[in-house]
Structure formats: structure tokens, C-alpha cells
């Protein structure tokens, strides 16, 4: 999560929040089932979320926009 946050210039808590909402793609690996975020896919999705947020969209609006794609 921290690498994804750093690459996209957002806070760790932002990644965690959108991840908990199920908006960011991830895989679980290892014995502890740690979350692994495919950098390209997760970064693209995050940029899309941030773009919608900057347009004034609410979280439900963002979720609906992403589901429709």
C-alpha cells in the first residue's frame, strides 16, 4: 500500500480507504494473505477515482461509475 501511495502522491490512508470499499484491485499472497496491489492496474484505477473525486463526485457516484465500466 505504501508503494502505491508514494507512486501516486496520495496518503496511505487514501489507499486503505478505497481498498476497504473494494475500489482498488488487489491479490492476497503468502501465509498471512498480505494484500498485493498490481501497480499498473491499481494506479490506473486510483487515478480514475481521484479524477472523479476532483469533479465533485460522491463515493456512491464513483462506485456507480466504476461498476458501469
DSSP file (Angstrom, degrees, kcal/mol; ACC not computed):
  #  RESIDUE AA STRUCTURE BP1 BP2  ACC     N-H-->O    O-->H-N    N-H-->O    O-->H-N    TCO  KAPPA ALPHA  PHI   PSI    X-CA   Y-CA   Z-CA
    1    1 A X     >        0   0    0      0, 0.0     4,-2.5     0, 0.0     5,-0.2   0.000 360.0 360.0 360.0 -41.6    0.0    0.0    0.0
    2    2 A X  H  >  +     0   0    0      1,-0.2     4,-2.5     2,-0.2     5,-0.2   0.880 360.0  51.0 -65.8 -36.0    2.7    2.5    0.9
    3    3 A X  H  > S+     0   0    0      2,-0.2     4,-2.7     1,-0.2    -1,-0.2   0.927 111.3  48.0 -65.1 -43.7    4.5    2.0   -2.5
    4    4 A X  H  > S+     0   0    0      1,-0.2     4,-1.5     2,-0.2    -2,-0.2   0.894 112.0  50.0 -62.9 -40.6    1.2    2.6   -4.3
    5    5 A X  H  <>S+     0   0    0     -4,-2.5     5,-2.4     2,-0.2     4,-0.5   0.924 112.6  46.6 -63.1 -44.9    0.5    5.7   -2.2
    6    6 A X  H ><5S+     0   0    0     -4,-2.5     3,-0.9     1,-0.2    -2,-0.2   0.915 110.4  52.2 -65.4 -43.6    4.0    7.1   -2.9
    7    7 A X  H 3<5S+     0   0    0     -4,-2.7    -1,-0.2     1,-0.2    -2,-0.2   0.814 117.7  38.2 -62.1 -30.6    3.8    6.4   -6.6
    8    8 A X  T 3<5S-     0   0    0     -4,-1.5    -1,-0.2    -5,-0.2    -2,-0.2   0.321 108.4-120.4-106.9   6.9    0.5    8.2   -6.9
    9    9 A X  T < 5S+     0   0    0     -3,-0.9     2,-0.3    -4,-0.5    -3,-0.2   0.891  71.5 121.2  57.4  44.1    1.3   11.0   -4.4
   10   10 A X      < -     0   0    0     -5,-2.4    -1,-0.2    -6,-0.1    -2,-0.1  -0.852  66.8 -90.3-128.7 167.6   -1.5   10.2   -2.1
   11   11 A X    >>  -     0   0    0     -2,-0.3     4,-1.5     1,-0.1     3,-0.7  -0.423  29.3-119.9 -78.0 152.9   -1.7    9.3    1.6
   12   12 A X  H 3> S+     0   0    0      1,-0.2     4,-2.5     2,-0.2     5,-0.2   0.881 115.2  58.8 -55.1 -40.9   -1.5    5.7    2.8
   13   13 A X  H 3> S+     0   0    0      1,-0.2     4,-2.5     2,-0.2    -1,-0.2   0.806 100.2  56.8 -63.8 -29.1   -5.0    6.2    4.4
   14   14 A X  H <> S+     0   0    0     -3,-0.7     4,-2.4     2,-0.2     5,-0.2   0.933 108.6  45.6 -66.0 -45.9   -6.4    7.1    1.0
   15   15 A X  H  X S+     0   0    0     -4,-1.5     4,-2.2     1,-0.2    -2,-0.2   0.928 114.1  49.2 -61.6 -45.4   -5.3    3.7   -0.4
   16   16 A X  H  X S+     0   0    0     -4,-2.5     4,-2.6     2,-0.2    -2,-0.2   0.916 110.7  50.4 -61.5 -44.1   -6.6    1.9    2.6
   17   17 A X  H  X S+     0   0    0     -4,-2.5     4,-1.4     1,-0.2    -2,-0.2   0.949 114.0  42.5 -60.6 -51.7  -10.0    3.7    2.4
   18   18 A X  H  <>S+     0   0    0     -4,-2.4     5,-2.6     1,-0.2     6,-0.6   0.831 113.7  53.7 -67.7 -30.2  -10.5    2.9   -1.3
   19   19 A X  H ><5S+     0   0    0     -4,-2.2     3,-1.4    -5,-0.2    -1,-0.2   0.917 106.1  51.6 -66.7 -43.7   -9.3   -0.6   -0.8
   20   20 A X  H 3<5S+     0   0    0     -4,-2.6    -2,-0.2     1,-0.3    -1,-0.2   0.794 106.8  54.6 -64.9 -27.6  -11.7   -1.2    2.0
   21   21 A X  T 3<5S-     0   0    0     -4,-1.4    -1,-0.3    -5,-0.2    -2,-0.2   0.554 117.5-116.3 -79.9  -7.6  -14.5    0.0   -0.3
   22   22 A X  T < 5S+     0   0    0     -3,-1.4    -3,-0.2    -4,-0.3    -2,-0.1   0.696  81.5 121.8  81.8  20.2  -13.4   -2.6   -2.8
   23   23 A X      < +     0   0    0     -5,-2.6     2,-0.5    -6,-0.2    -4,-0.2   0.647  58.2  65.6 -91.0 -16.5  -12.5    0.0   -5.4
   24   24 A X  S    S-     0   0    0     -6,-0.6     2,-0.2    -9,-0.1    18,-0.1  -0.916  83.7-123.6-111.4 131.2   -8.8   -1.0   -5.8
   25   25 A X        +     0   0    0     -2,-0.5     2,-0.3    16,-0.1    13,-0.2  -0.474  41.7 159.4 -71.5 137.9   -7.8   -4.3   -7.3
   26   26 A X        -     0   0    0     -2,-0.2     2,-0.3    11,-0.2    11,-0.2  -0.981  30.1-142.2-151.8 162.5   -5.5   -6.5   -5.2
   27   27 A X  E     -A   36   0A   0      9,-2.9     9,-3.5    -2,-0.3     2,-0.5  -0.918  18.7-131.9-121.5 151.5   -4.4  -10.0   -4.7
   28   28 A X  E     +A   35   0A   0     -2,-0.3     2,-0.3     7,-0.2     7,-0.2  -0.925  33.5 173.6-107.7 128.7   -3.7  -11.8   -1.5
   29   29 A X  E   > +A   34   0A   0      5,-2.4     5,-1.7    -2,-0.5     3,-0.1  -0.892  30.3  22.2-132.5 159.0   -0.5  -13.7   -1.2
   30   30 A X  T > 5S-     0   0    0     -2,-0.3     3,-1.1     3,-0.2    -2,-0.0  -0.008  96.5 -58.5  81.2 176.2    1.6  -15.6    1.2
   31   31 A X  T 3 5S+     0   0    0      1,-0.3    -1,-0.2     2,-0.1     0, 0.0   0.839 137.3  47.2 -63.6 -34.5    0.8  -17.3    4.5
   32   32 A X  T 3 5S-     0   0    0     -3,-0.1    -1,-0.3     2,-0.0    -2,-0.2   0.447 107.8-125.4 -87.9   0.3   -0.5  -14.1    6.0
   33   33 A X  T < 5 -     0   0    0     -3,-1.1    -3,-0.2     1,-0.1    -2,-0.1   0.901  38.7-169.9  54.3  45.3   -2.6  -13.3    2.9
   34   34 A X  E   < -A   29   0A   0     -5,-1.7    -5,-2.4    -6,-0.1     2,-0.4  -0.340  25.9-107.1 -64.0 144.6   -1.0   -9.9    2.6
   35   35 A X  E     -A   28   0A   0     -7,-0.2     2,-0.5    -9,-0.1    -7,-0.2  -0.611  33.3-167.4 -78.0 130.3   -2.6   -7.6    0.0
   36   36 A X  E     -A   27   0A   0     -9,-3.5    -9,-2.9    -2,-0.4     2,-0.6  -0.983   7.3-153.1-118.5 125.6   -0.6   -7.1   -3.1
   37   37 A X        -     0   0    0     -2,-0.5     2,-0.5   -11,-0.2   -11,-0.2  -0.879  18.4-129.1-102.3 114.7   -1.6   -4.3   -5.5
   38   38 A X     >  -     0   0    0     -2,-0.6     4,-3.0   -13,-0.2     5,-0.4  -0.496  25.5-141.1 -60.4 115.2   -0.7   -4.8   -9.2
   39   39 A X  H  > S+     0   0    0     -2,-0.5     4,-2.3     1,-0.2     5,-0.2   0.864  91.4  43.9 -53.5 -49.8    0.9   -1.4   -9.7
   40   40 A X  H  > S+     0   0    0      2,-0.2     4,-2.3     1,-0.2    -1,-0.2   0.953 119.2  40.5 -64.5 -50.9   -0.3   -0.6  -13.2
   41   41 A X  H  > S+     0   0    0      1,-0.2     4,-2.3     2,-0.2    -2,-0.2   0.921 118.2  46.4 -65.6 -44.9   -4.0   -1.7  -12.6
   42   42 A X  H  X S+     0   0    0     -4,-3.0     4,-2.6     2,-0.2    -1,-0.2   0.887 112.7  50.6 -67.2 -38.2   -4.3   -0.2   -9.2
   43   43 A X  H  X S+     0   0    0     -4,-2.3     4,-2.5    -5,-0.4    -1,-0.2   0.913 110.9  48.8 -65.5 -42.3   -2.6    3.1  -10.2
   44   44 A X  H  X S+     0   0    0     -4,-2.3     4,-1.9    -5,-0.2    -2,-0.2   0.927 113.7  46.4 -61.9 -44.6   -5.0    3.4  -13.2
   45   45 A X  H  X S+     0   0    0     -4,-2.3     4,-2.5     1,-0.2    -2,-0.2   0.914 112.1  50.9 -64.6 -42.9   -8.0    2.8  -11.0
   46   46 A X  H  X S+     0   0    0     -4,-2.6     4,-2.8     1,-0.2     5,-0.2   0.910 109.1  50.6 -62.2 -43.1   -6.7    5.2   -8.4
   47   47 A X  H  X S+     0   0    0     -4,-2.5     4,-2.2     1,-0.2    -1,-0.2   0.885 110.6  50.2 -62.2 -38.0   -6.2    8.0  -10.9
   48   48 A X  H  X S+     0   0    0     -4,-1.9     4,-2.2     2,-0.2    -2,-0.2   0.914 111.1  48.3 -65.6 -42.9   -9.7    7.4  -12.2
   49   49 A X  H  X S+     0   0    0     -4,-2.5     4,-2.5     1,-0.2    -2,-0.2   0.935 112.9  47.7 -61.3 -47.3  -11.1    7.6   -8.7
   50   50 A X  H  X S+     0   0    0     -4,-2.8     4,-2.5     1,-0.2    -1,-0.2   0.869 109.7  53.3 -64.3 -37.0   -9.2   10.8   -8.0
   51   51 A X  H  X S+     0   0    0     -4,-2.2     4,-1.1    -5,-0.2    -1,-0.2   0.924 111.6  45.3 -62.9 -44.6  -10.4   12.3  -11.2
   52   52 A X  H  <>S+     0   0    0     -4,-2.2     5,-2.1     1,-0.2     3,-0.3   0.893 112.4  51.5 -66.0 -39.7  -14.0   11.6  -10.4
   53   53 A X  H ><5S+     0   0    0     -4,-2.5     3,-1.8     1,-0.2    -2,-0.2   0.903 106.8  53.6 -63.0 -41.4  -13.5   12.9   -6.9
   54   54 A X  H 3<5S+     0   0    0     -4,-2.5    -1,-0.2     1,-0.3    -2,-0.2   0.760 102.2  59.4 -65.5 -24.0  -12.0   16.1   -8.2
   55   55 A X  T 3<5S-     0   0    0     -4,-1.1    -1,-0.3    -3,-0.3    -2,-0.2   0.449 125.9-103.5 -82.2   0.1  -15.1   16.6  -10.4
   56   56 A X  T < 5 +     0   0    0     -3,-1.8    -3,-0.2     1,-0.3    -2,-0.1   0.594  67.4 155.5  91.3  11.6  -17.1   16.6   -7.2
   57   57 A X      < -     0   0    0     -5,-2.1    -1,-0.3     1,-0.1     2,-0.1  -0.440  38.0-128.5 -72.7 145.5  -18.5   13.1   -7.4
   58   58 A X     >  -     0   0    0     -2,-0.1     4,-2.6     1,-0.1     5,-0.2  -0.388  29.0-101.1 -83.7 168.5  -19.6   11.4   -4.2
   59   59 A X  H  > S+     0   0    0      1,-0.2     4,-2.8     2,-0.2     5,-0.2   0.929 124.9  49.9 -58.8 -46.7  -18.4    7.9   -3.2
   60   60 A X  H  > S+     0   0    0      1,-0.2     4,-2.4     2,-0.2    -1,-0.2   0.902 111.2  50.4 -59.4 -38.0  -21.6    6.3   -4.3
   61   61 A X  H  > S+     0   0    0      2,-0.2     4,-2.4     1,-0.2    -2,-0.2   0.915 111.0  48.5 -62.8 -42.7  -21.3    8.2   -7.6
   62   62 A X  H  X S+     0   0    0     -4,-2.6     4,-2.4     2,-0.2     5,-0.2   0.925 110.9  50.1 -64.3 -44.7  -17.8    6.9   -8.0
   63   63 A X  H  X S+     0   0    0     -4,-2.8     4,-2.2     1,-0.2    -2,-0.2   0.930 112.2  47.7 -59.8 -45.8  -18.8    3.4   -7.2
   64   64 A X  H  X S+     0   0    0     -4,-2.4     4,-1.8     1,-0.2    -1,-0.2   0.893 110.8  51.6 -63.3 -39.7  -21.6    3.5   -9.8
   65   65 A X  H  X S+     0   0    0     -4,-2.4     4,-0.5     1,-0.2    -1,-0.2   0.903 112.5  45.4 -63.5 -41.3  -19.3    5.0  -12.4
   66   66 A X  H >< S+     0   0    0     -4,-2.4     3,-0.6     1,-0.2    -1,-0.2   0.837 110.5  53.4 -73.1 -33.0  -16.7    2.2  -11.9
   67   67 A X  H 3< S+     0   0    0     -4,-2.2    -1,-0.2     1,-0.2    -2,-0.2   0.867 102.9  58.4 -68.1 -36.1  -19.3   -0.5  -11.9
   68   68 A X  H 3<        0   0    0     -4,-1.8    -1,-0.2     1,-0.3    -2,-0.2   0.688 360.0 360.0 -68.7 -18.5  -20.7    0.7  -15.3
   69   69 A X    <<        0   0    0     -3,-0.6    -1,-0.3    -4,-0.5    -2,-0.2   0.466 360.0 360.0 -83.9 360.0  -17.3    0.2  -17.0
